[in-house]
Structure formats: structure tokens, C-alpha cells
Amino acid sequence: MTALNPILNFLTQPAGSKATEILPLEMPGLADWLDTNSILQTLNSAFLILLAGDQHPQYAEAQTYLDKLSASPEWQTSAQFYLQSAELITKELDQACEKDAALKLNLEQMAATLETAKDEVAAANAVWSVLFPEGTGIWGQETERVDELRTQRTVTVEQLNPHPIENPAKQVLFTSNALLTMPLGSADLSNFDADFQSQLAEAADDPQLYWYDHPIPIGIAEESNEILYGLKHLNHAVEFERQQQPDITDKVNCVLSVSVTHERLQTLGKSYLKQVLAASEPLDQLNIFAFTETDTNSLIEKVLLPILEHSSLGDDAKAMLSVFGVDGRYGRHYSFLKAIVPLWNVLVDPEIKATFKIDLDQVFPQAELLEQTGATAFGHLKTPLWGATGKDSADHPIELGMIAGALVNQRDIHKGVFTPDVTFPGSTLNPDEYVFFSKLPQALSTEAEMMTRYQAGTDFDGETKAIQRIHVTGGTNGILVDSLRRYQTFTPSFIGRAEDQAYILSARGQQPNLGYAHASGLIMRHDKEGFAQEAIAMAKVGKQVGDYLRILLFSKYAEALPEAMDSIKSDIDPFTGCFVSRLPITVAMLRFSLKVANLFNQGKTDEATEFINTGVFQLQEGLDFIQGESSSLQQTYEREKAGWQLFYQALDAAEKALQSGEGWAIEVQKATQEIVKNCHVN
């Protein structure tokens, strides 16, 4: 494993002017007296020493230790995970160096480069040139890199949308995701009925299936309930719109996907929402529709399958349509929240022309928007850039069928709505950040893309020149129904983080390119730190492990797409593209193990142990999923792509049959509207 030796020596051993190593490795040895935490710490250290190569003084001891524990019934899962990861890293590096002579040369020069590095920035850039090239050359050149990226994202507009959104209250279906998990130990459940409490107690025996960033624990206090928080503020935002435009008479429709961490919560989600909404202030500006997995199954059974049967479309249709649902990783409900809108347009309300997704920890700061940008949230949604066509910076045709806004943190809004929610970080790095430091390109794309302001007479006037967005957030984005039906975009269900970033990748290879219009001034205030601290803390480890999985899955997903990875990365670098790595296993496993080692060194033993217990299970699952030429990932992507194609064929068939007045289609439409009615929760 000599390829990584320079990097690990730099991180773990004294060198040059450093008084102490960046990351001391504690490896007490083979003693039988070690407690559980010490064994896990030693396992992790042994893995890093193994990666450092046989020049490390404890290499033989590390190998012996891992081999011994791999034969132990109690520790073999973790030990074998580390041993397999070491083998996979060796294989990955060898194959990458064989294909890329420049990478091989760079690795060979790494030791000399690190020995002569004069500061932390130089050392980081040296390591990043191999493991994280998207981060190199940003520090110290921020202004130049922002200008370069804006140039790369420039769209020359040839035609604005001749039929833009005119009445968002009537034409836009707002969506969001409600993520539910088991109650906290301190939860007061006395307000829920006895049957609900009984079923909830039974659900406690289920294993956790999915991990979310900050799910809402059932029974959490109203002031900390993200669902209530987001819906109340959306209700207030619509009230503000009515004050500006009294002719707005329609209630705003809002669809929630109800996703759960434990299987038996599926049957409780809608009941929970009805009870907490009934006990809270009325949301009289909104029609809220909550879809559980039970409801999406009803749409498949009573709507989509009958359409396909009458249209003679598709074999094994039921299995293929299983892509349409809300339970699972983020990718699944994210795709549902887009796909429900063309179904709504065809079978419920043809006036719906678009969807716009918000996260429930984000709110429209309407007064500030009107004062500082000249328009309310609905005013920004009327921009004719949404649906415009033109040429991108490479002179390729592009359709801006999607739209993306930006975020400002609650603590920063006093500085103005155009305050970036992610700023350039300082140059003091944790050990794992020498391997991968996404905050740096994230800050770059936040400044270059999200903070661009359109002004007449400037390079970006929003009419002839605009910005297309690659970096988007999970909320504050939308897509036109017409574009969605033609491009049939989706996020694969195996994507567990950054489902928003993955969504557009499914449109790669289609012409014209599909892009997001940057809506300058369409900014939501991000409030999660103000009210959801308990839920955020509970999900901290799962979120971070999900970030490592993101590298594995994004990298192999990009390989599965019909377009060459180099072409994809040239468009989506630096931020979205940094998770599409040429050395995904190496980067993900180094990040994981260095993070764990650092937590142990900081005395955060419980957190380090939770990292290993969570990470070994999830990362092993991820490694198994991506292995092989015809991997499970490749097969899942192909199957889900075919499933979504079938879904849109069904909508096309239903639309034609309704236009012809066919009786079966009218019955399907009635069935759809009945299901939607049953999902109305306020």
C-alpha cells in the first residue's frame, strides 16, 4: 500500500517543523484486557497503519491484529470490513494509476511535495491534487475562481418563456417532505389516542431502516416540530401574498411525502399529521395533502396499473412502477415529489403547470424579499427565465425548465437576504479534511451561482444573459410540468444524501440540455439551527456517514450513465462534481477512518464508537452495492429508469384517453381524485 504512504506519514508521524503529528494513532496492541472502545480504536488505527504500508513500524502488528479479530465471532464483521476495504483501496489505486499516468506520477511525487510544503494550504493542495482535485487552487484565489465559474455557468438567452407562471397560487403545486422517526425518551404522548399509542409502542420493536438528516420524532414539542414550523410559515407567506394582491383567491395546494425511519410508522404517519395539525393553529391559506407509502401504492393499484392494462403497455408493470413511492432513502421521495405533479396535472387539475419544493425548516422572508429584491416569493416564481431557452457557455442548446433559488441563514438575515449561507472556510483543517473538504468548493459555487444578482446594464441582466445552476438545495427549486414530462428526470432510490444534486444527472445526454434557471432574489431563510437542535444532534452521525456513502454512490452512478464521466464532471465540478471521484473507495474510507481516529484522540469516545457501529454497517452495504461490472447499482438504475419511462407512458395514455372521452379513463380520473381527497389532512 505504498501509494498512500506519503499521505498517511504526513498525517500520523512527526515531520519537518511540526512539533507533533496531526493525528497520533493509538494502538495498544494484542492485549486481551482491552475494553470495547479500545478494541474499536485499535481496529481503526490498525487499518490506517495497514494503508501506510510496510514501512510503518507497527505494520506487522496491525496486520496480525486485524487477522486475529477477523476470526473472532464478536469482532469479525468490523475486522473483515477493514481488511476488505484495504484490499479494495489497493485494487482501486492500482487500476487508476494504470489508466492515468499523471495520477501515478503525482502519487510518486507526493512524499517530496509534502516534505517541502511551507504551510497548511500548500500541504492540503498537494494531497488534494490526488484525492480531491476539485478543491485545489481555491484558497487565495477566491475572486478569480468565482469569476471563472460564473463564466462557465453563463447562459445566453435566446427566448424567454412566452407563457410564464402567472398565478403561482393556482398554477404551482408546492411540495415538501415530512420525515418521521420514533419518539425521544422524553416525549409526551398523552395527546395522542390510545390506539395510536399502542401501535407506536409496537413499532418500537422494528429495526431502523433509513437515516435522515433531522427527522421529526413523534411527540416532539410543537415549537420544535419542523412540519408545523414550515407549514405555518408557508401559510403566513401566502397571507402576505394576498395582502399585496387581493385578487389571489385560491388556496395554495401543498403535497407532503410522509417518509419514515421504521416500517410500522408507515401506517401511523397520516394519523399523526391529522392529530398535530388539528391541535395547532388553522392553516387556512393551504390545502395540505399527505401521501404515505399506502397512498402511493393505491395510486399504483387503482390508477397507474389500470391505465397500463387498457393501453397494453409494459410487462411486469407493478414491479417496475414500484419506483413511485415515498419510503426509503431521500432519492425515492424526492422523485415522488416531482412526479406527483404531472399526475396531478393530467388527472386532478390541468391548471397546475409546475412544482416548487420547499424544505420545512425554510421560510419565505416576504417583507425582506419585497424590500430588498423588489418582489415577493410569488413574484419571483413568475420570472420568464423559468422555461427560457438559449445557449450555454460551451454553445450547446439549453432549456431552463427548472428553477433554483438560494438560502440565507436565520442568524445572518439582518445583513441582507443576499448573504451566502455557506462562506469560504479558514485554512485550519481536521485530519479527514486533508483528504476531502467539500466546504471549499461549496462556498465557491454558493458565491458564484447563488449570489449572482441580475441588474440591467450588467453582464447578467436576467433577460439576455443569465446563470444556470448546478448547485441547488433540496428546497427552493422547481420544474415545469412540460419539461418534466419530456425529460423524465428522477433521482435513483439508492441516493441517500444530496438527492437534489443527483436529480439533474438523469437528464444527461438529452438535447437540448436541461438546466436550472437561477432566480436572483428567490431566497428562503434557513431556520433549522433555531428550532431543530435536538433532532439535528440525534442525526449527526448518520448524516456524516451518509456523506461518505454519497461519494461511493455518486461516483458509481456517474459511471452508470450513458455519458462519459469526464464530460459529466466538466459540467458539474467543483461542488456537485467533487462527490464524483475517480478514487471513491479510497476517499470515502480514508475520510471515515481518519474522522474516527480523530474523535478517539479528542476523547469523544462515544461518538467515535457510534461512527464505527453505524459506518461499518452502512458502508459495507454501500461497498457491496457498487461492486462488479454489472453491479446492483447499475441494475437498479436501469430498472428505475425503465420504471419512470413506464410511468410517463401511462400519463400520456391517460391524457389521450380523457381527451377522447373514454369511459375507463374517466373512472381512473375519479379514482385518482378520491385518493387525493383522502390524503387531505387539514
QUIVENMO-V524212 format. One record per backbone hydrogen bond with DSSP energy under -0.5 kcal/mol. CO is the residue of the C=O (numbers start at 1). NH is the residue of the N-H. If there is no record, write none. Layout:
# QUIVENMO-V524212
CO_NH / CO_NH
This chain:
# QUIVENMO-V524212
1_4 / 2_5 / 2_6 / 4_8 / 5_9 / 6_10 / 7_11 / 8_12 / 9_13 / 10_22 / 11_23 / 15_18 / 24_26 / 25_27 / 31_34 / 35_39 / 36_40 / 37_41 / 38_42 / 39_43 / 40_44 / 41_45 / 42_46 / 43_47 / 44_48 / 45_49 / 46_50 / 47_51 / 48_52 / 49_53 / 50_53 / 53_56 / 56_59 / 58_62 / 59_63 / 60_64 / 61_65 / 62_66 / 63_67 / 64_68 / 65_69 / 66_70 / 67_71 / 68_71 / 69_72 / 72_76 / 75_79 / 76_80 / 77_81 / 78_82 / 79_83 / 80_84 / 81_85 / 82_86 / 83_87 / 84_88 / 85_89 / 86_90 / 87_91 / 88_92 / 89_93 / 90_94 / 91_95 / 92_96 / 93_97 / 94_98 / 95_99 / 96_100 / 99_101 / 100_104 / 101_105 / 102_106 / 103_107 / 104_108 / 105_109 / 106_110 / 107_110 / 109_113 / 110_114 / 111_115 / 112_116 / 113_117 / 119_123 / 120_124 / 121_125 / 122_126 / 123_127 / 124_128 / 125_129 / 127_130 / 127_131 / 128_132 / 132_135 / 133_136 / 135_138 / 138_141 / 141_145 / 142_146 / 143_147 / 144_148 / 145_149 / 146_150 / 147_151 / 148_152 / 149_153 / 151_154 / 152_393 / 153_468 / 155_157 / 155_466 / 156_391 / 159_389 / 161_164 / 167_170 / 167_171 / 168_172 / 171_353 / 171_354 / 172_174 / 173_356 / 174_255 / 175_358 / 176_257 / 177_179 / 178_180 / 178_259 / 179_216 / 180_261 / 181_218 / 184_187 / 187_189 / 189_192 / 193_197 / 194_198 / 195_199 / 196_200 / 197_201 / 198_202 / 199_203 / 200_204 / 202_205 / 203_206 / 215_217 / 216_181 / 217_220 / 219_188 / 221_224 / 222_225 / 224_226 / 225_229 / 226_230 / 227_231 / 228_232 / 229_233 / 230_234 / 231_235 / 232_236 / 233_237 / 234_238 / 235_239 / 236_240 / 237_241 / 238_242 / 239_243 / 240_244 / 241_245 / 245_248 / 247_249 / 252_287 / 253_174 / 254_289 / 255_176 / 256_258 / 256_291 / 257_178 / 257_259 / 259_180 / 261_209 / 261_210 / 262_265 / 263_266 / 264_267 / 265_268 / 265_269 / 268_272 / 269_273 / 270_274 / 271_275 / 272_276 / 273_277 / 274_278 / 275_279 / 277_280 / 282_284 / 283_286 / 285_252 / 286_288 / 287_254 / 287_289 / 288_681 / 288_682 / 289_256 / 289_291 / 290_292 / 291_258 / 292_296 / 293_297 / 294_298 / 295_299 / 296_300 / 297_301 / 298_302 / 299_303 / 299_304 / 300_305 / 303_307 / 304_308 / 305_309 / 306_310 / 307_311 / 308_312 / 308_313 / 309_312 / 312_314 / 316_320 / 317_321 / 319_322 / 320_323 / 321_324 / 323_325 / 329_332 / 329_333 / 330_334 / 331_335 / 332_336 / 333_337 / 334_338 / 335_338 / 335_339 / 336_340 / 338_341 / 338_342 / 339_343 / 340_344 / 341_345 / 342_346 / 343_347 / 344_348 / 344_349 / 349_352 / 353_481 / 354_173 / 355_479 / 356_175 / 357_476 / 357_477 / 359_362 / 361_527 / 363_365 / 363_525 / 364_366 / 365_369 / 366_370 / 367_371 / 368_372 / 369_373 / 369_374 / 369_375 / 370_374 / 376_380 / 377_381 / 378_382 / 379_382 / 380_383 / 383_386 / 384_161 / 385_387 / 385_388 / 388_400 / 389_158 / 389_159 / 390_398 / 391_156 / 392_395 / 396_392 / 397_513 / 398_390 / 399_401 / 399_515 / 400_387 / 401_480 / 402_517 / 403_478 / 404_519 / 406_524 / 407_421 / 408_526 / 409_412 / 409_413 / 410_413 / 412_415 / 413_416 / 416_419 / 417_419 / 418_420 / 427_429 / 430_433 / 430_434 / 431_434 / 432_435 / 432_436 / 437_440 / 437_441 / 438_442 / 439_443 / 440_444 / 441_445 / 442_446 / 443_447 / 444_448 / 445_449 / 445_450 / 446_451 / 449_452 / 455_458 / 459_461 / 460_455 / 464_157 / 465_462 / 466_155 / 467_518 / 469_516 / 470_472 / 476_405 / 477_357 / 478_403 / 479_355 / 480_484 / 481_485 / 482_486 / 483_487 / 484_488 / 490_492 / 492_495 / 493_329 / 494_496 / 495_331 / 498_502 / 499_503 / 500_504 / 502_505 / 502_506 / 503_490 / 503_506 / 504_507 / 505_508 / 507_510 / 513_399 / 515_402 / 516_469 / 517_404 / 517_519 / 518_520 / 519_522 / 521_523 / 522_406 / 523_365 / 524_408 / 525_363 / 525_527 / 526_410 / 527_530 / 527_531 / 528_531 / 528_532 / 532_536 / 533_537 / 534_538 / 535_539 / 537_540 / 539_543 / 540_544 / 541_545 / 542_546 / 543_547 / 544_548 / 545_549 / 546_550 / 547_551 / 548_551 / 548_552 / 549_553 / 550_554 / 551_555 / 552_556 / 553_557 / 554_558 / 555_559 / 556_560 / 557_561 / 564_568 / 565_569 / 566_570 / 567_571 / 568_571 / 568_572 / 569_573 / 572_577 / 574_578 / 575_578 / 575_579 / 576_579 / 577_580 / 579_581 / 581_584 / 583_587 / 584_588 / 585_589 / 586_590 / 587_591 / 588_592 / 589_593 / 590_594 / 591_595 / 592_596 / 593_597 / 594_598 / 595_599 / 596_600 / 597_601 / 598_602 / 599_604 / 600_603 / 603_605 / 604_608 / 605_609 / 606_610 / 607_611 / 608_612 / 609_613 / 610_614 / 611_615 / 612_616 / 613_617 / 614_618 / 615_619 / 616_620 / 617_621 / 618_622 / 619_623 / 620_624 / 621_625 / 622_626 / 623_627 / 624_627 / 625_633 / 628_631 / 629_631 / 631_635 / 632_636 / 633_637 / 634_638 / 635_639 / 636_640 / 637_641 / 638_642 / 639_643 / 640_644 / 641_645 / 642_646 / 643_647 / 644_648 / 645_649 / 646_650 / 647_651 / 648_652 / 649_653 / 650_654 / 651_655 / 652_656 / 653_657 / 654_658 / 655_659 / 656_660 / 657_662 / 658_661 / 662_666 / 663_667 / 664_668 / 665_669 / 666_670 / 667_671 / 668_672 / 669_673 / 670_674 / 671_675 / 672_676 / 673_677 / 674_678 / 675_679 / 676_679 / 677_680 / 679_290
